Amino acid sequence: MHDEPELQVREEKQHTRAVNTREVTFTCTVCEQTVTQHRFPGPVPQYCSN
């Protein structure tokens, strides 16, 4: 007969975080056009398509 493992219950608080986009102007490495787009924070994009 196998013993069933104990069930551990964790209560985790849920939260909401709002992240705003910023307007970024960059040169696309594929089409080589200068593009301005709204993007989420992070490194400078390399491609103009999503």
C-alpha positions in Angstrom: 0.0 0.0 0.0 1.4 3.4 -1.0 1.2 6.4 1.3 -0.2 9.5 -0.4 2.1 12.6 -0.1 0.9 15.4 2.1 -0.8 18.2 0.3 0.8 21.6 1.0 -1.4 24.7 0.5 0.3 28.1 0.0 -1.6 31.3 0.2 0.0 33.8 -2.2 -1.1 37.4 -2.4 -2.1 38.5 -5.9 -1.2 41.9 -7.1 -1.5 44.1 -10.2 1.3 45.9 -11.8 0.9 48.5 -14.5 3.6 48.8 -17.1 3.5 51.7 -19.4 4.8 51.8 -23.0 7.3 54.4 -24.2 7.8 55.9 -27.6 11.0 54.6 -29.2 12.7 55.6 -32.4 15.1 53.1 -33.9 16.3 51.8 -37.3 14.9 48.4 -38.3 17.7 46.0 -39.1 15.5 44.3 -41.8 14.0 47.1 -43.8 16.5 49.7 -42.7 13.8 52.4 -42.1 13.7 54.7 -39.1 10.6 53.8 -37.2 8.9 55.3 -34.1 6.7 52.9 -32.1 5.3 52.5 -28.6 7.1 49.6 -26.9 7.3 48.2 -23.4 10.4 48.9 -21.4 13.4 46.8 -22.4 16.3 46.9 -24.9 16.0 49.0 -28.0 14.0 47.0 -30.6 15.7 45.8 -33.8 12.7 45.0 -35.9 9.8 47.2 -36.8 7.1 44.4 -36.9 5.6 43.1 -33.7 
